[in-house]
Amino acid sequence: MSTHNREAIAEQIVLSEINNLRSDPSIVKENGCAACHILFTLANRMQISEQDASDLLSEVLFNNPEINELFIEIVENIHMKQRMMGVSFSIKRREAKDKYIDSNFKNTLSELSADIANYGADIVLRKLLISSISLEIAKNIGIDHHAAIEELYYYMRKNDQQTHESILEFINRFYERIRRR
């Protein structure tokens, strides 16, 4: 199957699933994820791995701005409006949302740059790891990020030695891979 044909099939599946979710948002269960639902549907229907489906979904959304808009609308509808989370953000116009995201994007990069200068790369990498882990927990459990980070910190405090060693091991392997390049 050619790359173009594969992407066209994926585009049809994604659009079809977006339309299904628009007509019946309850397809995504209470704490389920709309984006994951579309991703897993794509993987199942095309009989490809989740990683391949993730890459293909990213290509479809990147190459088709209209589907990208529909995708973000359904995610916002299910995750914010239907669940009454982030309602004030979800009702803003796209331009206002983009400005808000742009501001947060730039502020976060600026803060991380300042942290690198003031505290070093190890602290910043540790901060990024903890943020990534807590976001994964929030997504998988269906809770907000603040609750997830508190749960993670609780776990890390409870398992201090183990979690500290695991993070250091990851950081050391990360730096080794960079040095080998």
DAJORA-V105114 format. One record per pair of residues at least 24 apart in sequence whose C-alpha atoms are under 10 Angstrom apart, sorted by the first residue. I is the first residue (numbers start at 1). J is the second residue. If there is no record, write none. Layout:
BEGIN
i=[I	I]
j=[J	J]
END
This chain:
BEGIN
i=[3	6	6	7	7	7	7	7	8	9	9	9	9	10	10	10	10	10	10	10	10	10	11	11	11	11	11	11	11	11	11	12	12	12	13	13	13	13	13	13	13	13	14	14	14	14	14	14	14	14	14	14	14	15	15	15	15	15	15	17	17	17	18	18	18	18	18	18	18	19	19	19	21	21	21	21	21	22	22	22	22	22	22	25	25	25	25	25	26	26	28	28	29	30	30	30	30	30	31	31	31	31	31	31	31	32	32	32	32	32	32	33	33	33	33	33	33	34	34	34	34	34	34	34	34	35	35	35	35	35	35	36	36	38	69	79	85	122	122	122	122	125	125	125	125	126	126	126	126	126	129	129	129	130	130]
j=[56	46	56	56	57	59	60	63	60	42	45	46	60	42	43	45	46	53	56	57	59	60	42	56	57	59	60	61	63	64	67	42	60	67	38	39	41	42	43	45	46	57	38	39	41	42	57	60	61	67	68	70	71	60	66	67	68	70	71	41	42	71	67	70	71	72	73	74	75	70	71	74	71	74	75	77	78	70	73	74	75	77	78	74	75	77	78	82	78	82	78	79	78	78	79	82	83	142	79	83	139	140	141	142	143	78	79	139	140	141	142	75	78	79	139	140	142	71	72	74	75	76	77	78	79	71	72	74	75	78	79	75	139	71	94	142	144	168	171	172	175	167	170	171	174	164	167	168	170	171	167	170	171	156	167]
END
